[in-house]
């Protein structure tokens, strides 16, 4: 009389389920995921503070007017009433596609609310740039395309 194979099948399924659960528990406890950023919390805090800074600059009504005269880049920074914003820290970040690097140029204040930087002589063509101003907890950013 042939024996039934169902009890053996049930035992094999139960055994493979337990083996898979054990392997999963081992992997979860010994290996970290390659997707998770180890510094995720600090980056999240920085993201939130950046949003707060941008909101502060928006409520202040900051306005930027940029000009390029030959190799001299100049920015006029004013508040919502048109008063020059003095004492801000400005940076112009230039992306160089030929070598894949970026160059940060500090903007110096020449007159109240007027900031400028001299561009390097080897730059020409269309240059992608990022303008960043910070003053008293407020931050304003702009992306620019410079035509040199």
N, C-alpha and C positions, 0 to 999 in steps of 0.2 A: 504494500500500500504506500503510495507516494506521500511524503510529508509536505506540509504547507511551508512555503517560503516566506510568508508574511511576517512571522515573528523575527526572522533573520533580517528582513528589510527594515523593520521598525528599529531593531537594535543598531543597524548600520546608520540609519538616519539620525537617531538620537546621539550616537557616538560622533558622527561628523559635525552635528550641531554643537556639541560640547567642545570639540577640538577647535572649531572656528571661533567660538566665544573665548576660549583660552588664548588663541593666537591674537584676537582683537584686543583683549585686555593687555597682553604683553606689548603689542605695538603702541598702544595708547600710553603706556607707562614708561616706555623706554625711548621712543622716537618722537621728536617734535615735528610738527608740520612745516614744510618749506614755505607755506603760504603766509604763516603768521609772522608779523614783524615783531622782533623782540623789544622794540622801543615804541610800540603802538600808543601807549598811554601818553608819553611826553609829546608825541606828534599830534595827538588829539587835542591836548591842552594848547599847543602852539597854534593849531588851526582855529580853535575857539578865540584865542587872544587876537589873532589876525582879523577875525570877523568883527570883534569889538572895536579894534583900531580903525577898520574901514568904515564902520558905522559912525564912529566919532568924527572922522574926516568928512563924511557925507553931511552930518548935521551941522558941521562948521561951514559947509558950503565952499570948501576950497576949490579954486580953479587954477588950472595950469595953462600957460600959453608958452609954447616952445618955438624957438627960432634957430636956424642954422645959417651962419655967415661964414663962408669958406670952411674953415676947420674949427670954428668956435661955436659950440652948442650953448644956447642960453635959454633959461626958463624963467618966466615971471610967475611967482606963486602969490595968489591973493586969497583972502577969505571971502565970505558971503557978501560983505559990504564993499568989497573992492580994495580993502586995506592990505598993503603988502604984509606977508607973513615972514617975519624975520627970525633968524636963529634956528631954522630947520636943518636937519641932516639929510642931504640929498645924495643919491647915487645913480649913476647912469651905467647900466650893465649892457655891454655890447656883445652880441653873439657873433663869433667868427666861423662861418661855415667851412672855410677852406681847411681849418685844422680842428674843428669841433670843440674849440675852447670858448670860454667867455672871459671878458675883461671888465672889471669894475672900475669906473672912473668917479672919484668923489667930486661933487659939485661944490664949488666955493661961492660964498655970498659976496658979491661985489658991491651992491647997493641993497637997501632994504627990499626984500622980496625978489631980488634978481640973483640967480645962481647960474654959474657957467663952468664949463670944462672945455679944455682943448682936446680935440680928437687927434689920434695918431695919424701920421702922414701916410702910412701904408694902407689905410682904409679907403675903399672906393666902391662905387656901385650902390646897390640897395642893401642896407645893413639893418637887421632886426635888432631892436634895443628895448630895454625895460627901464622905466624911470620910477624911482622910489623916493618918497619924501616922508620923514617922520618928525613930528614936533609935538611935545607935551602930550604924549599918549595917542595921538591921532596919526594915521598912516594913509597915504594916498599913493596909488600905483597906476602907471599907464604903460601900455605897450606901444612902441613907436616903430616906424619904418623910416630910417634915415636915407635920403638920396644924396649921395656925395659924388 
